[in-house]
Amino acid sequence: MDPKLIAKQMITFNKTAFDNNFRAMQALHEQTERLVNKFWEKSPMFPEEGKKAISDWMKAYKKGCEDFKSAVDDNFKKVEEFFKES
């Protein structure tokens, strides 16, 4: 079997596995975020500064996840291009 073909199949498999796991983690995060937001709405004891801090933290987390996904996708594209040229 052609080693290039094996490498391409491994890359495709790993990209698919990463995408599926990333989507699952995103879904879990979104569900947790909805649960926390509902808790905030019902909790009169939680100060507004705390709500804002956690909201900012969640936004930073989402931005970090998007940046990470973008970097991984770019690197997968680079590897795929490398094996196309070979």
Residue pairs with C-beta under 8 A, 6 or more apart in sequence:
4 83
4 86
7 83
8 80
8 83
11 76
11 79
11 80
11 83
14 76
15 76
18 72
18 76
22 69
22 72
25 65
26 65
29 61
29 62
29 65
33 58
36 54
40 46
40 51
40 54
